[in-house]
């Protein structure tokens, strides 16, 4: 039907009228093309504006829920209090360690003084003790063997007889009294 109407129109129309219709058709196509391009451009503008609105809405929103903010602040305050308690505990430990260090310094100084006293005593007493032991060895004519610290050993000599007798006592099995008597018998 529409096609028949178009055919009839073209058969009756003059060449100038056909040219006008073709110009109208071209103009119509150009307008459609321009409208499509303008519509695409407007869609792009709308998308960009939508993004801007979304960004503005995000910026306008509070960063977090007020209750969440209060909860986060409460947790931070608890952590701060715990840190303060730890700091106080560490200060007390440091103070205690400093007291221990000072006590140890005093003990070290006391031990140093005591060491000096012992060294002085040894410096005086060792030569005297050596002399006494030498005198006892000369008088008793006993040469002691100290290699076995848990035994009493040595050699008793009698220059008049030209005799040398060894002895070996176990203080764990023999009484001090018996050992003394046997040593007197050897001299």
Secondary structure, DSSP 4 states (H G I P E B T S, - for coil): -HHHHHHHHHHHS-HHHHHHHHHHHHHHHHHHHHHHHHHHHHHHHHHHHHHHHHHHHHHHS-SS-HHHHHHHHHHHHHHHHHHHHHHHHHHHHHHHHHHHHHHHHHHHHHHHHHHHHHHHHHHHHHHHHHHHHHHHHHHHTEEEE-SSTTEEEEEEEETTTTEEEEEEEETTTS-HHHHHHHHHHH-
